[in-house]
């Protein structure tokens, strides 16, 4: 309505896996738009694209341990929790955070979606 960018979502090569057909999904959403289902809707469309168009064998997604909203989006989309990579991300401000890791395989996608 206002022609305003409210967030972004995308797919990247998963830098934490050597598998060449592994993709990683990342997203951000402006705080004014949290809790309205936008991130979940966009993530489901990107998941479909990753498996049906990019032929990904596995799709991963990560969130910082304190980001409960992102954890909720990831859970709603059907990803499986893999574990925590401790002290794995350094922000532009030099802060170091743990990454909570999730993934979905092609087979899991086919059985879920």
TIVO-2410 file (N, C-alpha, C; in nm, 3 decimals):
# residues 113
REC num residu      c1      c2      c3 atome chaine
REC   1      X   0.082  -0.119   0.000     N      A
REC   1      X   0.000   0.000   0.000    CA      A
REC   1      X   0.086   0.126   0.000     C      A
REC   2      X   0.194   0.124   0.078     N      A
REC   2      X   0.283   0.240   0.088    CA      A
REC   2      X   0.410   0.222   0.005     C      A
REC   3      X   0.419   0.110  -0.068     N      A
REC   3      X   0.539   0.078  -0.147    CA      A
REC   3      X   0.665   0.083  -0.061     C      A
REC   4      X   0.656   0.022   0.055     N      A
REC   4      X   0.765   0.024   0.153    CA      A
REC   4      X   0.818  -0.118   0.172     C      A
REC   5      X   0.949  -0.132   0.176     N      A
REC   5      X   1.011  -0.261   0.204    CA      A
REC   5      X   0.995  -0.289   0.353     C      A
REC   6      X   0.940  -0.407   0.386     N      A
REC   6      X   0.919  -0.442   0.526    CA      A
REC   6      X   1.014  -0.552   0.573     C      A
REC   7      X   1.087  -0.613   0.480     N      A
REC   7      X   1.179  -0.719   0.515    CA      A
REC   7      X   1.240  -0.781   0.391     C      A
REC   8      X   1.314  -0.888   0.411     N      A
REC   8      X   1.371  -0.960   0.298    CA      A
REC   8      X   1.388  -1.107   0.337     C      A
REC   9      X   1.394  -1.190   0.232     N      A
REC   9      X   1.415  -1.334   0.251    CA      A
REC   9      X   1.492  -1.384   0.131     C      A
REC  10      X   1.577  -1.483   0.153     N      A
REC  10      X   1.654  -1.534   0.041    CA      A
REC  10      X   1.717  -1.668   0.068     C      A
REC  11      X   1.773  -1.724  -0.037     N      A
REC  11      X   1.846  -1.850  -0.031    CA      A
REC  11      X   1.991  -1.826  -0.065     C      A
REC  12      X   2.077  -1.898   0.004     N      A
REC  12      X   2.221  -1.887  -0.017    CA      A
REC  12      X   2.281  -2.027  -0.011     C      A
REC  13      X   2.403  -2.039  -0.058     N      A
REC  13      X   2.477  -2.163  -0.037    CA      A
REC  13      X   2.498  -2.176   0.113     C      A
REC  14      X   2.476  -2.295   0.164     N      A
REC  14      X   2.496  -2.316   0.308    CA      A
REC  14      X   2.646  -2.323   0.335     C      A
REC  15      X   2.700  -2.218   0.394     N      A
REC  15      X   2.843  -2.209   0.418    CA      A
REC  15      X   2.892  -2.307   0.525     C      A
REC  16      X   2.800  -2.373   0.592     N      A
REC  16      X   2.838  -2.465   0.699    CA      A
REC  16      X   2.832  -2.611   0.654     C      A
REC  17      X   2.798  -2.634   0.526     N      A
REC  17      X   2.790  -2.770   0.473    CA      A
REC  17      X   2.870  -2.779   0.343     C      A
REC  18      X   2.937  -2.889   0.322     N      A
REC  18      X   3.013  -2.909   0.199    CA      A
REC  18      X   2.926  -2.960   0.085     C      A
REC  19      X   2.809  -3.009   0.115     N      A
REC  19      X   2.714  -3.060   0.015    CA      A
REC  19      X   2.677  -2.948  -0.083     C      A
REC  20      X   2.705  -2.967  -0.211     N      A
REC  20      X   2.683  -2.861  -0.310    CA      A
REC  20      X   2.536  -2.831  -0.336     C      A
REC  21      X   2.447  -2.924  -0.302     N      A
REC  21      X   2.305  -2.897  -0.322    CA      A
REC  21      X   2.235  -2.855  -0.192     C      A
REC  22      X   2.315  -2.816  -0.094     N      A
REC  22      X   2.261  -2.766   0.034    CA      A
REC  22      X   2.239  -2.615   0.023     C      A
REC  23      X   2.123  -2.572   0.064     N      A
REC  23      X   2.090  -2.429   0.064    CA      A
REC  23      X   2.062  -2.383   0.207     C      A
REC  24      X   2.077  -2.254   0.228     N      A
REC  24      X   2.046  -2.195   0.356    CA      A
REC  24      X   1.948  -2.080   0.332     C      A
REC  25      X   1.844  -2.074   0.413     N      A
REC  25      X   1.746  -1.968   0.403    CA      A
REC  25      X   1.774  -1.865   0.513     C      A
REC  26      X   1.763  -1.739   0.476     N      A
REC  26      X   1.777  -1.632   0.574    CA      A
REC  26      X   1.669  -1.528   0.552     C      A
REC  27      X   1.627  -1.464   0.660     N      A
REC  27      X   1.522  -1.364   0.647    CA      A
REC  27      X   1.532  -1.260   0.758     C      A
REC  28      X   1.477  -1.143   0.731     N      A
REC  28      X   1.461  -1.037   0.831    CA      A
REC  28      X   1.326  -0.972   0.806     C      A
REC  29      X   1.267  -0.921   0.910     N      A
REC  29      X   1.137  -0.854   0.899    CA      A
REC  29      X   1.134  -0.738   0.997     C      A
REC  30      X   1.086  -0.624   0.950     N      A
REC  30      X   1.075  -0.506   1.035    CA      A
REC  30      X   0.987  -0.533   1.156     C      A
REC  31      X   1.025  -0.481   1.269     N      A
REC  31      X   0.956  -0.507   1.395    CA      A
REC  31      X   0.807  -0.471   1.390     C      A
REC  32      X   0.771  -0.368   1.316     N      A
REC  32      X   0.630  -0.329   1.305    CA      A
REC  32      X   0.543  -0.437   1.243     C      A
REC  33      X   0.606  -0.537   1.178     N      A
REC  33      X   0.530  -0.639   1.105    CA      A
REC  33      X   0.541  -0.777   1.170     C      A
REC  34      X   0.603  -0.786   1.286     N      A
REC  34      X   0.615  -0.913   1.357    CA      A
REC  34      X   0.476  -0.961   1.400     C      A
REC  35      X   0.460  -1.093   1.406     N      A
REC  35      X   0.339  -1.153   1.459    CA      A
REC  35      X   0.219  -1.149   1.367     C      A
REC  36      X   0.241  -1.115   1.240     N      A
REC  36      X   0.129  -1.107   1.146    CA      A
REC  36      X   0.131  -1.218   1.041     C      A
REC  37      X   0.226  -1.312   1.053     N      A
REC  37      X   0.232  -1.426   0.963    CA      A
REC  37      X   0.312  -1.403   0.835     C      A
REC  38      X   0.366  -1.284   0.817     N      A
REC  38      X   0.440  -1.256   0.693    CA      A
REC  38      X   0.564  -1.344   0.678     C      A
REC  39      X   0.641  -1.358   0.783     N      A
REC  39      X   0.765  -1.436   0.775    CA      A
REC  39      X   0.735  -1.583   0.747     C      A
REC  40      X   0.634  -1.638   0.812     N      A
REC  40      X   0.599  -1.778   0.790    CA      A
REC  40      X   0.550  -1.799   0.647     C      A
REC  41      X   0.466  -1.710   0.598     N      A
REC  41      X   0.415  -1.721   0.461    CA      A
REC  41      X   0.529  -1.713   0.359     C      A
REC  42      X   0.618  -1.618   0.378     N      A
REC  42      X   0.731  -1.602   0.286    CA      A
REC  42      X   0.824  -1.723   0.294     C      A
REC  43      X   0.850  -1.771   0.415     N      A
REC  43      X   0.940  -1.886   0.432    CA      A
REC  43      X   0.883  -2.009   0.363     C      A
REC  44      X   0.756  -2.033   0.374     N      A
REC  44      X   0.696  -2.150   0.308    CA      A
REC  44      X   0.710  -2.141   0.155     C      A
REC  45      X   0.697  -2.022   0.100     N      A
REC  45      X   0.714  -2.004  -0.045    CA      A
REC  45      X   0.860  -2.029  -0.085     C      A
REC  46      X   0.954  -1.984  -0.003     N      A
REC  46      X   1.095  -2.003  -0.034    CA      A
REC  46      X   1.135  -2.150  -0.017     C      A
REC  47      X   1.079  -2.218   0.080     N      A
REC  47      X   1.103  -2.362   0.098    CA      A
REC  47      X   1.060  -2.437  -0.028     C      A
REC  48      X   0.942  -2.406  -0.075     N      A
REC  48      X   0.890  -2.469  -0.198    CA      A
REC  48      X   0.985  -2.443  -0.315     C      A
REC  49      X   1.029  -2.320  -0.329     N      A
REC  49      X   1.120  -2.282  -0.437    CA      A
REC  49      X   1.252  -2.360  -0.426     C      A
REC  50      X   1.306  -2.370  -0.305     N      A
REC  50      X   1.434  -2.438  -0.285    CA      A
REC  50      X   1.427  -2.584  -0.330     C      A
REC  51      X   1.321  -2.652  -0.294     N      A
REC  51      X   1.312  -2.794  -0.326    CA      A
REC  51      X   1.257  -2.821  -0.466     C      A
REC  52      X   1.163  -2.741  -0.511     N      A
REC  52      X   1.100  -2.768  -0.640    CA      A
REC  52      X   1.169  -2.702  -0.759     C      A
REC  53      X   1.236  -2.590  -0.736     N      A
REC  53      X   1.300  -2.519  -0.847    CA      A
REC  53      X   1.453  -2.531  -0.843     C      A
REC  54      X   1.509  -2.523  -0.725     N      A
REC  54      X   1.655  -2.529  -0.712    CA      A
REC  54      X   1.707  -2.671  -0.690     C      A
REC  55      X   1.614  -2.764  -0.668     N      A
REC  55      X   1.650  -2.904  -0.649    CA      A
REC  55      X   1.744  -2.926  -0.530     C      A
REC  56      X   1.723  -2.851  -0.423     N      A
REC  56      X   1.806  -2.864  -0.303    CA      A
REC  56      X   1.786  -3.002  -0.240     C      A
REC  57      X   1.892  -3.057  -0.185     N      A
REC  57      X   1.881  -3.185  -0.114    CA      A
REC  57      X   1.851  -3.162   0.033     C      A
REC  58      X   1.893  -3.046   0.083     N      A
REC  58      X   1.869  -3.010   0.223    CA      A
REC  58      X   1.865  -2.857   0.232     C      A
REC  59      X   1.779  -2.809   0.318     N      A
REC  59      X   1.764  -2.665   0.340    CA      A
REC  59      X   1.784  -2.639   0.489     C      A
REC  60      X   1.872  -2.547   0.521     N      A
REC  60      X   1.896  -2.515   0.661    CA      A
REC  60      X   1.853  -2.372   0.691     C      A
REC  61      X   1.832  -2.348   0.818     N      A
REC  61      X   1.797  -2.215   0.865    CA      A
REC  61      X   1.850  -2.203   1.008     C      A
REC  62      X   1.892  -2.084   1.045     N      A
REC  62      X   1.954  -2.061   1.175    CA      A
REC  62      X   1.889  -1.941   1.243     C      A
REC  63      X   1.893  -1.941   1.375     N      A
REC  63      X   1.853  -1.821   1.450    CA      A
REC  63      X   1.942  -1.810   1.573     C      A
REC  64      X   1.955  -1.687   1.622     N      A
REC  64      X   2.029  -1.666   1.746    CA      A
REC  64      X   1.947  -1.723   1.862     C      A
REC  65      X   2.013  -1.769   1.965     N      A
REC  65      X   1.946  -1.840   2.075    CA      A
REC  65      X   1.839  -1.756   2.144     C      A
REC  66      X   1.851  -1.625   2.142     N      A
REC  66      X   1.753  -1.539   2.208    CA      A
REC  66      X   1.635  -1.500   2.119     C      A
REC  67      X   1.635  -1.539   1.992     N      A
REC  67      X   1.532  -1.496   1.898    CA      A
REC  67      X   1.414  -1.595   1.894     C      A
REC  68      X   1.325  -1.581   1.988     N      A
REC  68      X   1.210  -1.672   2.000    CA      A
REC  68      X   1.113  -1.658   1.883     C      A
REC  69      X   1.098  -1.539   1.828     N      A
REC  69      X   1.006  -1.520   1.715    CA      A
REC  69      X   1.054  -1.597   1.591     C      A
REC  70      X   1.182  -1.591   1.566     N      A
REC  70      X   1.237  -1.665   1.452    CA      A
REC  70      X   1.225  -1.815   1.477     C      A
REC  71      X   1.248  -1.856   1.599     N      A
REC  71      X   1.232  -1.998   1.635    CA      A
REC  71      X   1.090  -2.044   1.605     C      A
REC  72      X   0.992  -1.959   1.632     N      A
REC  72      X   0.852  -1.993   1.606    CA      A
REC  72      X   0.825  -2.009   1.456     C      A
REC  73      X   0.877  -1.920   1.375     N      A
REC  73      X   0.860  -1.929   1.230    CA      A
REC  73      X   0.919  -2.061   1.179     C      A
REC  74      X   1.039  -2.092   1.223     N      A
REC  74      X   1.110  -2.212   1.181    CA      A
REC  74      X   1.031  -2.337   1.220     C      A
REC  75      X   0.979  -2.338   1.340     N      A
REC  75      X   0.898  -2.451   1.388    CA      A
REC  75      X   0.771  -2.468   1.306     C      A
REC  76      X   0.701  -2.357   1.278     N      A
REC  76      X   0.577  -2.363   1.200    CA      A
REC  76      X   0.600  -2.418   1.060     C      A
REC  77      X   0.720  -2.398   1.008     N      A
REC  77      X   0.752  -2.444   0.873    CA      A
REC  77      X   0.796  -2.590   0.868     C      A
REC  78      X   0.815  -2.654   0.982     N      A
REC  78      X   0.845  -2.796   0.984    CA      A
REC  78      X   0.991  -2.834   0.985     C      A
REC  79      X   1.081  -2.742   1.014     N      A
REC  79      X   1.222  -2.775   1.021    CA      A
REC  79      X   1.251  -2.858   1.145     C      A
REC  80      X   1.355  -2.940   1.137     N      A
REC  80      X   1.398  -3.022   1.250    CA      A
REC  80      X   1.521  -2.958   1.315     C      A
REC  81      X   1.519  -2.954   1.448     N      A
REC  81      X   1.630  -2.897   1.525    CA      A
REC  81      X   1.751  -2.988   1.515     C      A
REC  82      X   1.867  -2.932   1.481     N      A
REC  82      X   1.991  -3.009   1.471    CA      A
REC  82      X   2.079  -2.989   1.594     C      A
REC  83      X   2.083  -2.867   1.645     N      A
REC  83      X   2.169  -2.839   1.758    CA      A
REC  83      X   2.212  -2.694   1.759     C      A
REC  84      X   2.309  -2.663   1.843     N      A
REC  84      X   2.357  -2.526   1.858    CA      A
REC  84      X   2.505  -2.521   1.824     C      A
REC  85      X   2.540  -2.431   1.734     N      A
REC  85      X   2.681  -2.403   1.706    CA      A
REC  85      X   2.720  -2.287   1.796     C      A
REC  86      X   2.798  -2.316   1.895     N      A
REC  86      X   2.832  -2.214   1.994    CA      A
REC  86      X   2.933  -2.115   1.939     C      A
REC  87      X   2.911  -1.988   1.971     N      A
REC  87      X   3.003  -1.879   1.933    CA      A
REC  87      X   3.036  -1.883   1.784     C      A
REC  88      X   2.935  -1.900   1.699     N      A
REC  88      X   2.960  -1.923   1.557    CA      A
REC  88      X   2.940  -1.802   1.467     C      A
REC  89      X   2.874  -1.698   1.513     N      A
REC  89      X   2.851  -1.581   1.429    CA      A
REC  89      X   2.904  -1.456   1.498     C      A
REC  90      X   2.977  -1.377   1.421     N      A
REC  90      X   3.026  -1.248   1.469    CA      A
REC  90      X   2.953  -1.141   1.390     C      A
REC  91      X   2.883  -1.052   1.458     N      A
REC  91      X   2.806  -0.946   1.392    CA      A
REC  91      X   2.900  -0.834   1.347     C      A
REC  92      X   2.845  -0.741   1.270     N      A
REC  92      X   2.923  -0.626   1.224    CA      A
REC  92      X   2.972  -0.541   1.341     C      A
REC  93      X   2.901  -0.548   1.454     N      A
REC  93      X   2.942  -0.473   1.574    CA      A
REC  93      X   3.040  -0.551   1.661     C      A
REC  94      X   3.078  -0.671   1.616     N      A
REC  94      X   3.174  -0.751   1.690    CA      A
REC  94      X   3.113  -0.840   1.797     C      A
REC  95      X   2.981  -0.846   1.805     N      A
REC  95      X   2.916  -0.934   1.903    CA      A
REC  95      X   2.924  -1.079   1.853     C      A
REC  96      X   2.939  -1.171   1.945     N      A
REC  96      X   2.949  -1.312   1.910    CA      A
REC  96      X   2.826  -1.384   1.966     C      A
REC  97      X   2.758  -1.458   1.878     N      A
REC  97      X   2.635  -1.528   1.916    CA      A
REC  97      X   2.639  -1.675   1.876     C      A
REC  98      X   2.562  -1.754   1.950     N      A
REC  98      X   2.539  -1.894   1.913    CA      A
REC  98      X   2.436  -1.899   1.801     C      A
REC  99      X   2.448  -2.000   1.714     N      A
REC  99      X   2.348  -2.025   1.611    CA      A
REC  99      X   2.272  -2.153   1.645     C      A
REC 100      X   2.140  -2.142   1.651     N      A
REC 100      X   2.054  -2.260   1.666    CA      A
REC 100      X   2.025  -2.309   1.525     C      A
REC 101      X   2.056  -2.434   1.499     N      A
REC 101      X   2.053  -2.489   1.363    CA      A
REC 101      X   1.935  -2.582   1.342     C      A
REC 102      X   1.871  -2.565   1.226     N      A
REC 102      X   1.757  -2.647   1.186    CA      A
REC 102      X   1.775  -2.686   1.041     C      A
REC 103      X   1.711  -2.794   0.999     N      A
REC 103      X   1.718  -2.831   0.859    CA      A
REC 103      X   1.593  -2.909   0.819     C      A
REC 104      X   1.576  -2.919   0.687     N      A
REC 104      X   1.470  -2.999   0.628    CA      A
REC 104      X   1.532  -3.065   0.504     C      A
REC 105      X   1.518  -3.196   0.493     N      A
REC 105      X   1.567  -3.267   0.375    CA      A
REC 105      X   1.459  -3.267   0.267     C      A
REC 106      X   1.501  -3.301   0.147     N      A
REC 106      X   1.404  -3.312   0.036    CA      A
REC 106      X   1.294  -3.413   0.070     C      A
REC 107      X   1.333  -3.525   0.129     N      A
REC 107      X   1.236  -3.628   0.165    CA      A
REC 107      X   1.137  -3.574   0.269     C      A
REC 108      X   1.184  -3.503   0.367     N      A
REC 108      X   1.096  -3.445   0.469    CA      A
REC 108      X   1.001  -3.344   0.404     C      A
REC 109      X   1.053  -3.265   0.311     N      A
REC 109      X   0.968  -3.170   0.240    CA      A
REC 109      X   0.856  -3.242   0.165     C      A
REC 110      X   0.892  -3.348   0.092     N      A
REC 110      X   0.793  -3.422   0.013    CA      A
REC 110      X   0.685  -3.484   0.102     C      A
REC 111      X   0.722  -3.522   0.223     N      A
REC 111      X   0.626  -3.583   0.315    CA      A
REC 111      X   0.544  -3.481   0.392     C      A
REC 112      X   0.588  -3.355   0.395     N      A
REC 112      X   0.523  -3.252   0.474    CA      A
REC 112      X   0.437  -3.158   0.390     C      A
REC 113      X   0.486  -3.120   0.273     N      A
REC 113      X   0.419  -3.017   0.194    CA      A
REC 113      X   0.336  -3.076   0.080     C      A
***
